[in-house]
Each structure stands twice: as C-alpha cells, then as structure tokens.
Amino acid sequence: MKRTYIFCFLFLLFIGCQKESILISTKASEVFYVENLGASMRVFVEGNTASHIFILIIHGGPGVSSYFYDTKYISTHLGDKYAMVYWDQRNAGASQGTSNGKDLHLGIMVEDLKKVIEVLKFRYGQDISLFLVGHSFGGLIAADFVTTPGYQQMIKGLINVDGSHNYPLNDTLTRQMLLSYGQREISLNRKESKWKPIVDYCLAHSGNFSEDESMQLEKYAGDAENLVDSVKKVNITNFILRYAIKDAYPLTAILSNLLYSEDSNFNKELAVTQFSSSLNTVTVPVLVLWGKYDFVCPLLLGEDFYNRIHSTNKRFAISPVSGHNMILQDNKLFCDEISAFVSQFK
C-alpha cells in the first residue's frame, strides 16, 4: 500500500511538471494568461503561428478590450499570413487579478507589455518577428515602450494607428480641429444647430484643460465625427452585439474592468503625459496610419509623432473615410498597409 501511494505521488508530480505543449499551426487559436504585479492578463493568439511573425494589438482605453479588435476581416486578411495577438491590458477585457484603479500606472502597463512579449518569445521561439500595433490609448503605451532604453530592440517594428503620444498636445489639437471645422460648417449653413454648442464650448475653453474639460472635448470629438458626411459610419453597438454572442464576450468582466479604469488619479497622470521630447530615440521601422477625420486624436498629432521619430524606415498613410476607428471604418487600408509593412521588415 505504501508503494502504491509513492507511485501515485511520483506520477502526479511528473504530470504536474510537464511543460505545456505549444501547437504551431497555420490556424492557431489559443488563450493563456500572463501574470504581472497583481494582474492576470488574457492573451489570445489566433492565426498563422507557423509564420513566426506576430502582430500584437495594444488596444485603446484605458479599460476597453482587445475583443473589439478581433474581427472577421482581420482574421481573414492578416491572420491567414501572420499570428494575431490580442492582449487585454490590466483592468481591461477578460483580465483578472487583484489590480484595480488605485494600482493603475502607465509605467506598470509598459512592464506588463514587456512581460507579454517575453512570454510570447518563450512560447513560440526567441527568433519570432514581433510587431506592435498601438491604437488610441494603446499608442501612449507603445510610445512609452519604444522610448524606454533597450525595449525597442525586442520588436521588429511599430504601427501607430490614431495613437496618442502626448495628451496635453492631443487636447489642444482636438479643440483646434473642432473649432476650425465647426466654424467652417456653420459658415456654410451645414448642421449649424449641431456644431454651435461644440464651437461655443471650444471658444469658452481655450487651454490648460481640466480632466472634465478633456473628457468633454473627447465627447465632442466623437459627436463631430458623426457629423462629417465623408466618414464611413460604423455602429459600434451593433458591432458589439453581433460579435458578443458568437465570440462569447465576458460582458460583465469587460464592464467592471472599464469602470475600474476610470480611476481619477490614473487619468490625472495621463493628462500630463507626453513622449514628444523622447521620440528622437525611436529608430525601429514605423508605420503611421491615421483617419483624416479623427477629432479624438487629430491628424496633426500623427504628424508630430512621425516628424519626431528618427527611424530611417517610416511611412505615413491616411484614410480618406476614417475617423478614430480605422480598424472598422477602413479595414482594407488597415490590413493592406500592415501586411506590406510586416512583409518588408519581418
């Protein structure tokens, strides 16, 4: 009987210590969690891991989710050639752990990203080619990451999609774009009743924006995009409803994480954060993708980013039909540009 117990113990110990089997496939679909500083962050890898080329999405927010970036079009037009990595940041999407609003700091999120990259290389090979795609708030994380000494050597290239790298400048440019565009539309007698409260607010709030003013400018930016006839309209609510059931979105977790991420202290930190002064250290290949009618992160913000980086290989492409959500509003340009960029610098 004693020998039986010993045998069972050794058997269970052996089973428990086996290394996880990683499947390399042209049609991979696997979820794992990366733990760092109190957070357990969901990572979904989908597509062609056999390519050894990985495109890591840094979603917007804070507190949104990578679920909203995993579309059928991207799976078909990028996932067939490369591995797509959807990372839910701490306090976002399906991520778990004891982390909450009071623990949120941009520096910690950059270390989270570094940990995710290290885990990807451990799982799939140190020789994989890795590209970052930072959208909106994800652009701020990406800017922090690539300007941290030694970190940009971990990736092959950076793709900035309507990303913010300088929040004070962002607010100034949003106000400027809302004011100039709104005044022009009013002068042409186009949707005056809609534009007037936006213009009046911008005239009354000219700088040194408080957190409330910044949030109001962002709200008006979203309203303004919907007033521009040239923008391809995307119903985000319908999009979420269409995918939520099919892809089993953890809606309760997504909502609770979003609420935690609205912590005022964290947003006060972001309000004064900028990386314009350190972008001259960026030398990896960079692709900048922007919506012509993005009021949330205006085109001039993208130009500031592009002009300040010292990459010898850089490209700027503008969508003529997009606002802040090119991934949904101009998915063909988004996928075509990324595919060409990755193919060149892999």
Sequence and secondary structure as in RCSB ss.txt:
>XXXX:A:sequence
MKRTYIFCFLFLLFIGCQKESILISTKASEVFYVENLGASMRVFVEGNTASHIFILIIHGGPGVSSYFYDTKYIS
THLGDKYAMVYWDQRNAGASQGTSNGKDLHLGIMVEDLKKVIEVLKFRYGQDISLFLVGHSFGGLIAADFVTTPG
YQQMIKGLINVDGSHNYPLNDTLTRQMLLSYGQREISLNRKESKWKPIVDYCLAHSGNFSEDESMQLEKYAGDAE
NLVDSVKKVNITNFILRYAIKDAYPLTAILSNLLYSEDSNFNKELAVTQFSSSLNTVTVPVLVLWGKYDFVCPLL
LGEDFYNRIHSTNKRFAISPVSGHNMILQDNKLFCDEISAFVSQFK
>XXXX:A:secstr
 HHHHHHHHHHHHHHHHS       TTEEEEEEEEETTEEEEEEEEE GGG EEEEEE  TTT  GGGG  HHHH
HHTTTTSEEEEE  TTSTT EES  GGG  HHHHHHHHHHHHHHHHHHH TT EEEEEEETHHHHHHHHHHTSTT
TGGG SEEEEES  SBHHHHHHHHHHHHHHHHHHHHHTTSSHHHHHHHHHHHHH  SS  HHHHHHHHHHHHHHH
HH TTS    HHHHHHHHHHHTT  HHHHHHHHHHTT HHHHHHHHT B GGGGGG  S EEEEEETT SSS HH
HHHHHHHH   SSEEEEEETT SS HHHHSHHHHHHHHHHHHHHH 
